[in-house]
Amino acid sequence: MYYFKNDYSEITHPDIMKALSLHLNDQYEGYGLDRASKSAIQKIQSFLQHDPSEIYFLEGGTQTNKVAISSFLRPHEAVISVETGHIFVHETGAIENTGHKVVTVKGINGKITIDEIQAVLDFHSDEHMVKPKLVYLSQSTEIGTIYHQEELLSISKFCRQHDLYLFVDGARLGSALTAKDNDITLSDLAKWTDAFYIGATKNGGLFGEALVINNPILQQDMRHLIKQQGAMLAKGFVLGIQFDTLFTNNLFFDLAKIANDRAQTIRDELDRRNTKWFVETTTNQLFPIFTAQELAVLESQFGFYRWAEVSPGQFAVRLVTSFATPQSAVDDFVKALQSL
């Protein structure tokens, strides 16, 4: 049985494993001050083209969100997120545990809107309430959609006009940047956000996220804050080697494109069958709707998550492809669809 449950089931890409194995007995400085991390930072900076940006390597997405948001905000300040946001649904209250409320809005197709942000600001009108200070969004979103240039630039301008920080969760940023309808670059993110991160865990890495802080105000004492929260890896060079490899010869983008291409093959077959969609995406997450009878056939051969019951006997599921999804698994899934 092949599993389409997530994009981090495999250990890592062979190039990363090779790079790590080549340096098994080498010695490095600790805590991210090593030559591999410095090389990785230089390579990422070449894509950012934004001198004020600083880059810090952390181990996972929840850790990165928690460290960043709790460090950026004062005790009375809050986060605005869509109700499907990872920090609200799938992080066990990590942000709230640091003393910061997550104020949610409904969103449209997983994306926050300026009108919703404005409504939150209007409601939180005085010192008896938390003060909304940071807008959190994901690229791609939790349901596989992406923000386009016009949307993100408008949100960025709104945030700056209203003295709000803009922070982008990039756990699946690779998939977003290589989506067929994407029109945003890493350089755009560096210019339009206060901070974002580049996810490796879900794009071929053993583990790791690269936190990019573009606002100099938010960079102050960041290494102290990372260390205080237990997020500074002594063997930081393990992260550095991974990101140095990912940003050599375009590997980061190539792996994300493979995941998207695998998903596109399945998407094309689903569209040929006139399958209904819970939400339409162009990334490596698919959300088709199947009947209970169809699911009985598919679930006997493949693993995936039932996402929601959209009507009696009709279920939206989530299918996720990765850099390591073999074409044969995709072909088998297509054949299973054709047999329904």
ZIWO-V52381 format. One record per helix or strand of 2 or more residues. SS is the DSSP state (H for helix, E for strand). FROM is the first residue (numbers start at 0). TO is the last residue. If there is no record, write none. Layout:
BEGIN
ss=SS from=FROM to=TO
ss=SS from=FROM to=TO
END
This chain:
BEGIN
ss=E from=1 to=2
ss=H from=13 to=21
ss=H from=34 to=47
ss=E from=53 to=57
ss=H from=60 to=71
ss=E from=76 to=81
ss=H from=85 to=88
ss=H from=93 to=96
ss=E from=101 to=104
ss=H from=113 to=122
ss=E from=130 to=137
ss=H from=148 to=160
ss=E from=164 to=168
ss=H from=172 to=176
ss=H from=185 to=191
ss=E from=194 to=198
ss=E from=208 to=212
ss=H from=215 to=218
ss=H from=221 to=227
ss=H from=236 to=245
ss=H from=250 to=271
ss=E from=276 to=278
ss=E from=284 to=290
ss=H from=291 to=297
ss=E from=301 to=302
ss=E from=304 to=310
ss=E from=313 to=319
ss=H from=326 to=338
END
